[in-house]
Amino acid sequence: MSSTRPIIFYNRYTRQLEQERILGERSMRWVYGTGLGQLSLHLLIKRAFFSRLIGALKSTRRSARALPDFVRDYGINTDEMERPLESFASFNDFFVRRLKPGARPLCPGSALALPADGRHSAWADASATDHVFVKGQRFDLPALLGSPALAERYAHGALLLSRLCPVDYHRFHFPAAGTPESARRIPGPLASVSPYSLRRRLSWLWTNKRELTCLHTTEVGDILILAIGATGVGAIHQTYTPGRRIHKGDEQGYFSFGGSTIICLFEPGRVRLAPDLLEQTARGYELYARQGDLLGHPAG
């Protein structure tokens, strides 16, 4: 199965399969579909200095010139942005934009909310995955969490993987109310987390630079929230205050330029995932939905 075949996802709102438009698709296909591209990945692209260089270029005033074309080409809704397009001083300033209040309505009541805009996959049992992007791939939870003890505790709980593309709103939010601990940093390189990359090597998710936060909740126990960096993401910015109680949907942090991933893990028997999430994942498709929309419900 080709790692560079088109990326097809299911859109929760249109209820149709759609093909993803990839920023830098030609380069991505070369990197993950050719021998020379793979060599460049290991020697250059996954290195932290490469992402820092991209970040520096995307933070220059010159980079803002690309914004009108970028917004037009990828159909980004400027009406929901907190600031007008012309106010952004650089591409990265736009990339980490905030949205107007109400732009991402929260699912009501005790329902859990998706943490980010993106393409989501979900499994009711994290240890029973055997088809993550391609058949035969499953999560290595001890490596992903950097803790065999945590992996054992969450092995049979639900897992949500939320993949953010460069065209998405790139702030991420808490899926439930509770009290978050400080984020634990786990060092690593910064390879792409596009399906082009993950179809070939899912382990980038547990070798890439990442930060793990435990959110203590009353209704669903402790939620593990893992923010994973990628090529172009020189830093993961946590904006919450550890130890201070937060509400569902409150901002947790943001990623600088690049694609990124959020993984949420739940204790066994505590969460019932949304049916369309489970259905589309079983069919081999990611489900596109926006931050604040339904992730699932407390079990019982």
QUILIN-V350856 format. One record per residue. SS is DSSP state (H for helix, E for strand, C for the rest). PHI is phi in whole degrees, 0 to 359 (* if undefined). D_CENTER is the distance of its C-alpha to the mean C-alpha in Angstrom with 2 decimals. Layout:
<<SS/PHI/D_CENTER> <SS/PHI/D_CENTER>>
//
This chain:
<<C/*/24.05> <C/290/22.96> <C/285/19.65> <C/248/20.07> <C/294/20.90> <C/305/19.34> <C/265/15.87> <E/250/16.78> <E/227/14.79> <E/258/16.32> <E/267/16.30> <C/301/16.94> <C/271/19.10> <C/271/21.22> <C/58/21.30> <E/225/21.45> <E/282/19.90> <E/224/18.77> <E/263/18.19> <C/287/15.25> <C/269/16.61> <C/259/15.31> <C/289/15.85> <C/71/18.24> <H/299/18.51> <H/299/21.95> <H/294/21.02> <H/298/18.05> <H/297/20.55> <H/293/23.05> <H/297/20.97> <H/260/19.78> <H/239/22.88> <C/227/25.77> <H/296/27.40> <H/294/27.77> <H/297/24.15> <H/298/23.23> <H/297/25.78> <H/296/24.33> <H/300/20.86> <H/284/22.51> <H/272/24.99> <H/225/23.06> <H/296/19.55> <C/279/17.72> <C/285/19.97> <H/299/18.95> <H/295/21.76> <H/295/20.47> <H/293/17.23> <H/296/19.56> <H/296/21.83> <H/301/19.29> <H/299/18.28> <H/295/22.00> <H/294/22.76> <C/284/20.09> <C/256/21.68> <C/277/25.17> <H/297/27.06> <H/301/27.68> <H/296/24.00> <H/293/24.27> <H/297/26.70> <H/279/24.01> <H/297/22.38> <H/302/24.77> <H/292/24.37> <H/298/20.56> <H/297/20.52> <H/292/23.21> <H/295/21.94> <C/252/18.48> <C/62/19.86> <C/283/18.02> <C/280/19.76> <H/284/21.47> <H/294/23.28> <H/271/20.41> <E/280/19.98> <C/292/21.75> <C/238/23.56> <C/290/25.30> <H/302/24.07> <H/289/27.15> <H/276/26.47> <C/279/23.59> <C/278/25.08> <C/202/22.60> <H/297/19.66> <H/291/17.39> <H/300/19.12> <H/290/18.05> <H/300/14.44> <C/262/14.00> <C/304/16.18> <C/264/16.71> <E/251/17.69> <C/295/21.05> <C/305/21.71> <C/88/21.33> <C/292/19.05> <C/233/16.52> <C/301/18.99> <C/273/18.25> <C/300/19.23> <C/280/22.64> <C/63/24.28> <C/273/22.86> <C/300/20.04> <E/274/16.55> <E/254/14.04> <C/299/10.50> <C/280/8.53> <C/201/6.88> <C/295/8.02> <E/159/6.66> <E/251/7.91> <E/245/8.21> <E/233/10.44> <E/210/12.58> <E/226/15.65> <C/287/18.48> <C/226/19.44> <H/298/17.07> <H/275/20.14> <H/258/21.09> <C/280/18.35> <C/218/20.08> <E/211/18.35> <C/262/14.75> <C/73/14.58> <C/217/18.30> <E/299/21.09> <C/96/21.84> <C/267/18.50> <C/220/17.54> <C/283/15.66> <C/263/17.76> <H/296/17.13> <H/302/19.64> <H/289/18.08> <H/300/14.45> <H/267/15.75> <C/66/18.60> <C/199/21.03> <H/300/23.14> <H/294/24.20> <H/296/20.78> <H/299/20.04> <H/294/23.35> <H/294/22.77> <H/255/19.48> <C/303/20.41> <C/251/21.52> <C/266/19.13> <C/287/16.39> <E/226/12.89> <E/242/9.79> <E/247/6.84> <E/246/4.14> <E/256/3.55> <E/262/4.30> <C/267/7.88> <C/303/10.40> <C/277/12.20> <C/276/9.83> <C/300/10.54> <C/248/8.58> <E/261/9.72> <E/239/8.25> <E/227/11.01> <C/284/12.87> <C/281/13.22> <C/206/16.90> <C/283/19.78> <E/166/20.85> <E/235/21.39> <E/271/18.76> <C/277/19.96> <C/294/19.39> <C/286/16.32> <E/259/17.42> <E/275/16.60> <E/238/16.51> <C/289/17.51> <C/173/16.79> <E/285/16.54> <C/225/13.89> <C/280/13.77> <C/295/11.68> <C/247/8.80> <C/292/10.23> <H/306/12.12> <H/304/15.15> <H/278/14.39> <H/288/13.05> <C/294/16.04> <C/272/18.28> <C/206/16.81> <C/296/14.15> <C/295/15.25> <H/303/13.24> <H/295/10.62> <H/246/13.57> <H/244/15.35> <E/297/12.92> <C/303/13.20> <E/204/11.33> <E/225/12.36> <E/247/13.23> <E/240/14.42> <E/258/16.77> <E/253/17.33> <E/274/20.86> <C/236/21.55> <C/277/24.85> <C/272/23.98> <C/232/21.41> <C/75/22.04> <E/270/19.67> <E/257/15.90> <E/266/13.96> <E/240/10.62> <E/248/9.11> <E/263/7.19> <E/243/7.24> <C/282/8.80> <C/204/9.88> <C/308/13.00> <C/92/13.91> <C/261/11.93> <C/283/15.07> <C/207/14.04> <E/255/11.62> <E/257/13.62> <E/267/14.24> <C/251/16.46> <C/276/17.65> <C/254/20.98> <C/303/21.15> <C/86/23.76> <C/262/23.86> <E/298/23.24> <E/238/20.50> <C/262/20.33> <C/304/17.79> <C/89/15.49> <C/297/16.45> <E/293/14.23> <E/261/12.83> <E/177/11.84> <E/206/10.35> <E/254/9.43> <C/285/12.35> <C/308/12.69> <C/129/10.61> <C/286/7.55> <E/209/4.69> <E/218/2.45> <E/241/3.74> <E/241/6.95> <E/246/9.89> <E/241/13.35> <E/238/16.52> <C/297/20.13> <C/304/22.19> <C/76/23.82> <C/258/22.16> <E/224/19.81> <E/255/20.47> <E/287/17.43> <C/302/17.88> <H/303/20.12> <H/289/18.44> <H/298/15.15> <H/293/17.45> <H/296/19.66> <H/290/17.33> <H/298/15.63> <H/297/19.28> <C/278/20.16> <C/92/17.63> <C/244/15.50> <E/283/11.98> <E/249/12.50> <E/277/11.59> <E/203/11.87> <C/262/11.50> <C/306/10.81> <C/94/13.91> <C/286/14.81> <E/294/15.92> <E/261/13.98> <E/173/17.33> <E/229/20.51> <E/301/22.24> <C/286/24.33> <C/89/28.06>>
//
